[in-house]
């Protein structure tokens, strides 16, 4: 039977909003949804399928958060332990307070400790590139500031929410504590546990024909910038979060993963550098564009929506976006979750956001319709 979600996704392909799309959802009281429409690649005639492999970049963030919380559950690392005991370069961080008339940075010792909790909820004080130079076994990226000879922060730990590229730092913590590479750890403790066979930082030769858009080797293959998964795989993780799968985490850690962990601190809404006074006021996360005016918080892995979305997720729902073409959400109070991965068209690069929002509304509408039918309260044509 064709659903509203089917019609929406099929129309998105026909109209050229996306060239191909896969979406999956589960809602308590409704049948699960799986839909795949359009082309996997313009190179050949292959069609989108749930096992199509996408590069979903930052969708690794909540997975890395689960890995970090597993270390906490195992007792080898405290959530509020100073990370300088694991990474000595974090021993004496400095806070940038400004620049003198010669444009030299003015720095002072940071107040407060850098901890795993603060790294995962983005309140450690880091900004993109502000700590890399101090970590001797990482190469300095092109965006690191020239004055970052030591770990340099834009705010005292725990005092402010700041957009932070935290994946490499969490990876380093995992590797130093577990003795495994982060890839080995994730495969052993998460991917194998959930049956996520097509997920990781690389794509095997036999699987490359299933990559959306066609396989392209990246200049960043050596790092963690590339993360790949299929909708089928990643949905296993989404459902594990929704239902609190204790093979992954304790109930206490799931609560940290799924609820506001920044207290009264604010998440900036600025999307344009022209609206910001400092880099820390810019929110680079693609989730922010879905509902720009809504008040948001951060858990230890997801953006937390504090307000209900009209005809969509309830307050307290969680969202993560890999980039402008891959989204997932988890709505604990409605016991609903889903994802959408798309292959964009060159002339509509940002259309996936509206398609994702429409898909969410379609899932909640179907959930409500199914619930009414189940209760036997569907109105007839002559009802008011």
N, C-alpha and C positions, 0 to 999 in steps of 0.2 A: 504494500500500500504506500502510495506517495505521501510524504509528509510536507509540512511547511518548510522544514529544513532542507529537504530535497529540492523543492522549488526554488528556494533562495540561492542555494549553491549552484544549481544548474543555470539559473539566470545570471549569476555572477560570471560564469564561464562564457555564456552566450553573449553577454554585453561587453566582454573584454576587460572586466574589472580584474580578473585573474585568468591565467591560462589553464590552471589546474588547481584543485583543492581537495584536501581530505579532512574530514571532521568527525569527531567521535564524542559521545556524551553518555553519561549515566545520570538518571534522576530517580529518586526513590518513588516507587509506585508507578513508574513508566518503563516500557521496554527500552533497552539500551539502543543508542543510535550510532550507526556507522554509515558514512556516505563518502564516496570518492567520485569526482567528476573532472572531466577535461584531460588534458595531455600532461604526461610526466615530463616530456621534453619536446622541444621543437626539432631536435636532431632526428628523431624517428617517430613512429606512430604509436609508441607505447602509451598506455593509459595509466592514469593515477590509480593507485591501489593503497590499501592500508599499510602495506609493507614498503612503500616508497621511502627512500632515505633522504632526509632533508638536512641541510646545515642549519642548526638552530641556535648556534652561538650561546647566548646568555641563558638559555633554558638549563644550562648546567648549574646555574647558581643554587637553586634549591636542592639539587642533588649533592653539591659540595657541602651545603649546610647540613644535610642528613649525615654525610660522612663525618663532618666535624662533631656533630652531636653523638654519633656512635662512639667516638673516642671518649666523650664525656660519660656516656652510659657505661663504658667499660672500665671507668675509673682511672684511666691513664692521664687524663687532662681535666682540670676543673674549668668550668665555663668562665669563672671570674679570676682564674690564675693569671699572673702576669706572663705574657708570651715571651718576655725577655729570657725566661728560663729555657725556652725551646729555641728561640732565635736571638742570640746575644746581641745582634745588631740593633735590636729594639730597646736596648738598655737605657739609653739617654736621648730620647727624642726631643726635638726642638720645635717650637711653635713660631711660625712666621707672623710677626706683628706689623710689618710694613717695610718700607725701603727708605734709606736716607737720601740726601740730595745728590749723592753720587750713584744712586740706583743700586747700592749694595743692600742686601737683605738685612733686616733687623730681626734677630732671633732671641728667644728666651727658653729656658727649660720648660718642658710640658708639665702640667699639673694633672695627675691621674695616671692610671696604668692602661696600657694597651692589652686588651683581653680578647679571647675568642668571641665572647658575647658582643663586644663592641665592634669587632671586625665584621661579624655576620649581620648586625643590625645597622651598620654604616655610621656608627658614632665614634669610631676610633680616632677621628680627626684627619684621616688620610684624604687627600684628593688624588685624582688620577696622576700617577707619576711621582707622587711626593715622597715615596719611601724606597724606590727601587735601587738607587745607587748604593745604599747601605747594605744591601744583601749581596754579599760577595759572589755568590754562585749564580747570579742573574746578570745578563747583559743589560746595559743601560738602554732603555727604549728611546726612540727619537723625541718623545714628548716630555721626557724628564727635564725639569728646570735646571739650568746650568749651576745654580747655587746649592743643589741638593747633594752636598757632600756627605751628609749624615741623614738620618731619618728626620724628615721635615714635615710638620703637620700644619694644617690651616686652622686648627682649633684644638683645645684641650680635650683629651679623651673623655667621652661621656657628656660633653657640653653641647653638641650640635650634630644634626644629621647632615652628612655630606656624601654626595655621589662618590663612589669609590670602586675602582677596579680591584676587587678583592680575591679573584679566583686564584691567581698565582700565589698569593700569600697563604691562603687556606691549603692549597696544594702542597706548599712547602711544609706546613705544619703536619699535614697527614703523612708526608714522606719521612720526616725526621722522627716522628713518633712510632709509625708502624714499621718502618724499615722497607716498605714497598714503594714502587713508583705509584703516583696517584692513579695512573691507568690500571695497574694491577690491583690496587686497593678497591677501586670502584667496581671493577669486574668481579672481584671475589666477594665483596660484602653487599653489593647492591644489585648490579646487573644480572649476575647469575642467580641470585635469590629470587628476582622477579621475572626471570626469563627474557631479559632484554638483550637479545643476541645481536641486534643491529645497532647498538648504541656505543659510542666511544669517541675518542679524539682522532680516529682515522677510520677509513673504509677499506675493507679487504678487497683484493683484486676481483674476487668472484662476485662481490656485491655492487661493484661500481656501476653496472648497467642499470641498477635501480635508483640511482641518485637523481633527484629532481633537478631538471635543468641540464643534465649531463655532467659527467665527472670532470672536474677541473682541479688540477694540483695547485695548492695555494703556497704563497711565499711564507706563510705562517705555520706550515705543517709541523714544525718542530716544537711549537708551544701549545698553549691551551686555548688559543684564539678560535680554533675550529672545534666544534662539537657537533656530532651527527647522531640522529636518531630517526626512527620511523614513527608515524602516529600510533601504530599498533604497540610498539615498544613503550613509548613515552606515556601512553594511556595507562599502562600497568603501574607506572610510578604515580600518576595522578590519582588513580583509584587507591593505591596504597596510602597516600596522604589523606584522602577523603575518609577512608575507613579506619585509619590509625593502625596499620599493619604492624603488629608487635614483633614480627620477624626483622623489622628494620630498626625501630626505636621503641623506647619505653613510653608509656602514656605521658609522663612528665616532659619528655623531650618533644613529643608531638605537640603538646600545648605551647611550647616555646616556638615551634615551627609555624604554628597556625594562629597566633594571637599577637596583638600589639606588644612590641618589646622596646619601644622608644619612649614610652610614657607620654609626657606632655610636649615633647619635642616635635617640631613641625617638619614636614617634608616639603621642600620648595616646589612651586608650580611653574616656575619660569622655564620656558621652552626655547626662548630666543636669546642669544647672547646680548642683543641690544637692550633687553629688559633687565639685565643683571649688572650689579656693581662689582661683583667678584665671581671667579669661576665656580665657587662653592654654591652660588645661588642658582646655577643652571642644573636642571634635572635631565640627565641624558637617557634615562630609562624609557623605553618605548611604551611601557604601561601607562605612563602619565598622560599620554595623548588620548587615551580612550575616553576619559571623563575629566578634562583639564580643570574644571572648577570645583571638583569634589575634594573633600578633606581626606587625606590618606595618612596612614601610619605604616610602619614596617615591622615585620616579624623577624625571625632569624633566617628567613629564606624567601619570603614573598612580600609584595606590596599588599597592605590590608586596606580595604575600602571601608570607611567608617559609616558611609551612608548607603542606603539601598539604591540600586540602579532601577529607574522606572522600567517595569516589565522585564526585569533582569535579576541579577544576583542580589541577595539580601546584604544588609550591613554585616560586616565581619567576614565577607568573602575575600579570597586570596587570588592574586593575579600575578602571572609572570609572563614575560615576552622574550623570545629569543632574539628577535629583531622585528622589523616591521611586517614580517611574513609568517610568524609563528607565535601563537598565544595559547595559554592554558589558564583555567580558573578552577578553584575549589570553593564550594559554598557549603560549609559544614552545617549551618542551621537549616538549609533546604535539602541537605543530603544530595546535592547535585554537583556535578563536575564535568568538565569537557575540555577539548582542545580543538584548534584549527591550524593546519599547516597549509600554506599556499605557495604556488609558483606564480609570481607577479608577472604582469605584462610590462614591457619597457615604457609604455606611455601612461600607465596607471600605477606607479610604484608604491603609492600609499593607500591604495584602495582596500587592502586587506583589513585595515582597521574597521571600516564600516561593515565589511562582510562578516567579520568576527562579531561585532555588536549585533548585527541582524541574526546571526546564528544563535547567539545567546538568547535573544528574545524568542526565537522560534522554539528553542528547547523548553523555556519556561512556559510558553503558551501551550505546548503539547503536554507538559507536565500538569498544568492546571486543567486542561481539557480531559485528560485521562483520569484525573482525580475526581472530576465531576461525574464522569460516566460511571466510575466505580461506585460512587455514592448514590447513583441513580437520580441526580438532580439536574440533568441536562434540560435546558429549556426547549420547548417545542416552538415551531414557527409562529404559533398564535400567542405565545407568552409575551408579557410586557418586557 
